[in-house]
Amino acid sequence: MNRVSIAGATGYTGIELLRLLVRHPSVRIVSLTAESHVGRNIAEVAPSLAGYLDHTLVPLDASIGQDCDILFLALPHTASMAHVPELLQGGCRIVDLSADYRLHDSQVYGEWYKTEHQNPELLKESVYGLPELHRSSIGSARLVANPGCYPTGVILAAAPLIQTGWGDADSIVADCKSGVSGAGRKLSQTTQFCEANEGVSAYGLAEHRHAPEIEQEISRLAARDITITFSPHLMPMTRGLLSTVYVNLKQEIDRDRLHEHYEAFYEKEPFVRVLPPGRFANTHFVAGSNFCDIGVQVDTRNRRAIITSAIDNLMKGASSQAVQNMNLMLGLEETVGLDTPPVFP
Ligand SMILES: NC(=O)c1ccc[n+]([C@@H]2O[C@H](COP(=O)([O-])OP(=O)(O)OC[C@H]3O[C@@H](n4cnc5c(N)ncnc54)[C@H](OP(=O)(O)O)[C@@H]3O)[C@@H](O)[C@H]2O)c1
């Protein structure tokens, strides 16, 4: 049995990790950490897990890294980086769900996160944990940076067009809608019921921190520096993330040809479902699963591809993708513990 621990087990992504890991056949859960809930039982803080776990929540310290094989960090960004070097020294391997090790350039991190990176040398070592693009490096990685929810949806939608050069990477516009759980369990004004319910709002336009992460991966695929337009919106739903990505085509391609291309690109991917021509992505049909559904269209009047992708922000956008990465790191079948169908209705 592989020993796993979670730092930040009481947040939304931590609880979602636990929901998956308690049924995973190849792991045993060792330690669960919290910040404000230290000393309480996990089932008190996450009543959905009552009967599955009986762990007392402990503070995060270096010893956690010594008694597990895989440690998930489900902490707020900037909280992870202070701990990672000493945790790695303990001998564990880490999947970090925060943004602290996703950007390979410490200067870009500093610009967007308004703080100096404390261990920039590890940014060179960390592997961006999007299995569809980095599978071979994830398997042997010591530190995997689990992608952000928006980047997962947008990169998977755009990659087949950018890698082939069919799409003009400079023209990418990503219009995205997220459920409120994307902001985490901590309290904030914008995520209160009365503020989020029955309204839709744009936020972070031209300055959301997921933009440089999307640009890093799209630039790698395009083999040059790319900037994109990324517009996130908050939707009055608990979970789900829909991305509509617009990309100008460099040549005439019709919808059916584009669809064939996407099907071929993701043919071997267990968790990407390319929808039949004429169907578009819907968050309802991926909820609670590790799937990313992708629907393609071409507006032939202006030669623009319109790609829709739907994920569950807490699953393929965070925790189930982290388990997919863990499976790769442990040399297990990639789908173990993740092959449950979505919850609908
Ligand atoms: N929510 C999403 O859809 C999503 C998607 C992708 C990535 N992420 C990323 O995943 C990470 C976790 O997100 P979340 O939504 O699960 O957050 P969350 O619900 O706010 O949970 C944060 C967790 O970290 C603990 N914590 C808070 N401050 C800490 C500190 N200074 N030191 C140690 N532990 C601390 C909290 O413990 P207490 O409860 O005891 O205070 C809680 O367990 C974030 O970096 C987020 O950006 C989230």
The ligand as an SDF file (V2000), in Angstrom:
LIG
                    3D

 48 52  0  0  0  0  0  0  0  0999 V2000
  -11.2290   25.2890   -5.4070 N   0  0  0  0  0  0  0  0  0  0  0  0
  -10.8630   24.9530   -6.6320 C   0  0  0  0  0  0  0  0  0  0  0  0
  -11.7110   24.7060   -7.5250 O   0  0  0  0  0  0  0  0  0  0  0  0
   -9.3980   24.8450   -6.9920 C   0  0  0  0  0  0  0  0  0  0  0  0
   -9.0710   24.3790   -8.2700 C   0  0  0  0  0  0  0  0  0  0  0  0
   -7.7120   24.2610   -8.6200 C   0  0  0  0  0  0  0  0  0  0  0  0
   -6.7380   24.6280   -7.7080 C   0  0  0  0  0  0  0  0  0  0  0  0
   -7.1000   25.1070   -6.4790 N   0  0  0  0  0  0  0  0  0  0  0  0
   -6.0160   25.4770   -5.5740 C   0  0  0  0  0  0  0  0  0  0  0  0
   -5.9210   24.4860   -4.5510 O   0  0  0  0  0  0  0  0  0  0  0  0
   -5.5080   25.0870   -3.3120 C   0  0  0  0  0  0  0  0  0  0  0  0
   -6.5550   24.7440   -2.2520 C   0  0  0  0  0  0  0  0  0  0  0  0
   -7.8120   25.2820   -2.6670 O   0  0  0  0  0  0  0  0  0  0  0  0
   -9.1590   25.0540   -1.8510 P   0  0  0  0  0  0  0  0  0  0  0  0
  -10.2390   25.5660   -2.7460 O   0  0  0  0  0  0  0  0  0  0  0  0
   -9.2300   23.6740   -1.3380 O   0  0  0  0  0  0  0  0  0  0  0  0
   -8.9150   26.0790   -0.6100 O   0  0  0  0  0  0  0  0  0  0  0  0
   -9.7010   26.1760    0.7730 P   0  0  0  0  0  0  0  0  0  0  0  0
  -11.0330   25.5240    0.6360 O   0  0  0  0  0  0  0  0  0  0  0  0
   -9.6410   27.5920    1.1930 O   0  0  0  0  0  0  0  0  0  0  0  0
   -8.7900   25.2880    1.7800 O   0  0  0  0  0  0  0  0  0  0  0  0
   -7.5110   25.6830    2.2040 C   0  0  0  0  0  0  0  0  0  0  0  0
   -6.9050   24.6280    3.1320 C   0  0  0  0  0  0  0  0  0  0  0  0
   -5.6020   25.0420    3.5480 O   0  0  0  0  0  0  0  0  0  0  0  0
   -5.5610   25.1940    4.9830 C   0  0  0  0  0  0  0  0  0  0  0  0
   -4.7780   26.4120    5.2300 N   0  0  0  0  0  0  0  0  0  0  0  0
   -5.1790   27.7050    5.0600 C   0  0  0  0  0  0  0  0  0  0  0  0
   -4.1470   28.5480    5.2910 N   0  0  0  0  0  0  0  0  0  0  0  0
   -3.0750   27.7740    5.6160 C   0  0  0  0  0  0  0  0  0  0  0  0
   -1.7180   28.0490    5.9630 C   0  0  0  0  0  0  0  0  0  0  0  0
   -1.2470   29.2960    6.0150 N   0  0  0  0  0  0  0  0  0  0  0  0
   -0.8980   27.0030    6.2540 N   0  0  0  0  0  0  0  0  0  0  0  0
   -1.3540   25.7240    6.2150 C   0  0  0  0  0  0  0  0  0  0  0  0
   -2.6310   25.3980    5.8880 N   0  0  0  0  0  0  0  0  0  0  0  0
   -3.4700   26.4120    5.5840 C   0  0  0  0  0  0  0  0  0  0  0  0
   -7.0060   25.2730    5.4360 C   0  0  0  0  0  0  0  0  0  0  0  0
   -7.1190   24.7770    6.7650 O   0  0  0  0  0  0  0  0  0  0  0  0
   -8.3310   25.2050    7.7600 P   0  0  0  0  0  0  0  0  0  0  0  0
   -9.6150   24.7880    7.1090 O   0  0  0  0  0  0  0  0  0  0  0  0
   -8.0770   24.4200    9.0100 O   0  0  0  0  0  0  0  0  0  0  0  0
   -8.2250   26.6800    7.9640 O   0  0  0  0  0  0  0  0  0  0  0  0
   -7.6950   24.3610    4.4020 C   0  0  0  0  0  0  0  0  0  0  0  0
   -7.5040   23.0080    4.7590 O   0  0  0  0  0  0  0  0  0  0  0  0
   -5.4140   26.6020   -3.5780 C   0  0  0  0  0  0  0  0  0  0  0  0
   -4.0800   26.9380   -3.8250 O   0  0  0  0  0  0  0  0  0  0  0  0
   -6.2610   26.7860   -4.8300 C   0  0  0  0  0  0  0  0  0  0  0  0
   -5.8570   27.8960   -5.6170 O   0  0  0  0  0  0  0  0  0  0  0  0
   -8.4010   25.2050   -6.0970 C   0  0  0  0  0  0  0  0  0  0  0  0
  1  2  1  0
  2  3  2  0
  2  4  1  0
  4  5  1  0
  4 48  2  0
  5  6  2  0
  6  7  1  0
  7  8  2  0
  8  9  1  0
  8 48  1  0
  9 10  1  0
  9 46  1  0
 10 11  1  0
 11 12  1  0
 11 44  1  0
 12 13  1  0
 13 14  1  0
 14 15  2  0
 14 16  1  0
 14 17  1  0
 17 18  1  0
 18 19  2  0
 18 20  1  0
 18 21  1  0
 21 22  1  0
 22 23  1  0
 23 24  1  0
 23 42  1  0
 24 25  1  0
 25 26  1  0
 25 36  1  0
 26 27  1  0
 26 35  1  0
 27 28  2  0
 28 29  1  0
 29 30  1  0
 29 35  2  0
 30 31  1  0
 30 32  2  0
 32 33  1  0
 33 34  2  0
 34 35  1  0
 36 37  1  0
 36 42  1  0
 37 38  1  0
 38 39  2  0
 38 40  1  0
 38 41  1  0
 42 43  1  0
 44 45  1  0
 44 46  1  0
 46 47  1  0
M  CHG  2   8   1  16  -1
M  END
$$$$
